[in-house]
């Protein structure tokens, strides 16, 4: 239970931590089931909170998707969670990030920077195209 006090975990993360501490598989399974029934272990709530955290850190949809999958969330759940992060939201975040970092007038550096932050190619393309239009010919 101390593991849950420190921060929220996905089912997979908690299972792996308990295995690493030497708990038998059957006990882990029972504990995970009990925690889920009590509402203390919920992958959907965890994924939504993780989405909020990563968005506040200005990460893009691809980075969020990778993070959630790597933490053991199922693909269909990840897709439902990502539905809360629209392309318009991602584009606005990318635009603000480029402004903060001073990459507005450098398409190639800005594009690479956003790719490394996990922004979708659609959002990157829109932001770079829009800034090129704003700058004029």
Helices and strands as residue ranges (DSSP letters): H 2-6, H 11-20, H 25-37, H 43-56, H 61-70, H 75-82, H 87-101, H 107-116, H 121-135
